[in-house]
Amino acid sequence: MADTSARRDDGEPRAAAAYRRAVGALRSRSRVGERLRRVRASGGLALQAGLAAGISWWVADGLLHIPQPLFAPISAVIALAASVGQRLRRTVELIVGVAVGVLIGDALIYLVGTGAWQLGLIVVLSIVAAVLLGGSPAVMVQSAATAVLIGTLSPVVENLEFPRFVAALVGGAVSLAVTAVLLPLHPLRLINRAAAPALCLLADQLDVTAEALRRRDGPAAQAALDRLRDNKQEVAALTEAAQAARETSTLSPVRWESRQGPVARYARAAEPIDRAMRNSGTLIRRTVTLIEDAEPIPDTLPDAVSALAEATRLLRREFATGHEPDKARRTALRAVTGAGAAYRAGVGFSGSVVVAQVRTTTSDLFVATGVEQEEANRLVRGAFGPLATDRSGSGD
């Protein structure tokens, strides 16, 4: 007996250690995989930045013979570091900021000379001037940084002011040339990569909500609500990608054909998808109350929410392949039909809100597919069917 117990005691720690090693190995592989995905996602930006830096240095130093040509690649990288979809605006801001900084820095150095307090005064006045011109925070920062460089380097490097401005102009122009002509990003691939997390988040939480309705599991529905509310990163990425798709298809000649078709439709879908997420949040919040208040839950109500989740997934897939999202539309209408059946079977106060939000979210998804709002509302009303009582059940 003693020997058996000892073997068992010895085996349990070994099993636990093996389990911990296995879990650790899985986590390590997961982290490596995530890092590799991030590297692949940022690979295009890295290539653009490297190409822009090299070309801007060559233009500023080899062709224009600008003193201190490091300002050109710095400006190029700053412009490329802007959020994708805002590079044209950031380049303009960069040039404006440099111009303000050069003007203020040069004028004050001429009037008051150089030194610590003069440098502080130059920075203050540069920011004030940028604000008076209506500049964004980026303009203010660039103006102040330029003023600092002028104030600290001008005593050492003569006639730095104009070359600094030209170098910034070269860097900004090269960054636009790289993104528009030499190495433009593929807009459809860019927006697909950004939209997938937002649509998957919405579909997953709607699935959790449907299961919570079937099991009357209030905590599960609350967890889905909390996760859906934490969507700022996904929504911001989708909005930024939509801006990038528009910018790329406008600036890049090789992407002009994408201004119509799947890319244009996808770019316009960002706002209705955001609305769908917010309206789904209301749906899930009322689901929590419905369960807590022990209201009736017709069988077709969780099925309707499941169909809404499936429609969201189909929308992502059809967008990704560039196909017309007909399957997503049909599935979304099936969700509305189920919600109408649940309404006529009898729901409570919160249940009627859930039904209404199924309709509203479906309408949002239809608009995301390119259907006009009025037509989307008409289709939703038709799929919902007749009203059994005077309750409108609208919300689309």
Secondary structure, 3 states (H helix, E strand, C coil): CHHHHHHHHHHHHHHHHHHHHHHHHHHHHHHHHHHHHHHHHHHHHHHHHHHHHHHHHHHHHHHCCCCCCCHHHHHHHHHHHCCCCCHHHHHHHHHHHHHHHHHHHHHHHHHHCCCHHHHHHHHHHHHHHHHHCCCCHHHHHHHHHHHHHHHHHCCCCCCCHHHHHHHHHHHHHHHHHHHHHHCCCCHHHHHHHHHHHHHHHHHHHHHHHHHHHHHCCHHHHHHHHHHHHCCHHHHHHHHHHHHHHHHHHHHCHHHHHHHCCHHHHHHHCHHHHHHHHHHHHHHHHHHHHHHHCCCCCCCHHHHHHHHHHHHHHHHHHHHHHCCCCHHHHHHHHHHHHHHHHHHHHCCCHHHHHHHHHHHHHHHHHHHHCCCCHHHHHHHHHHHHCCCCCCCCCCCC
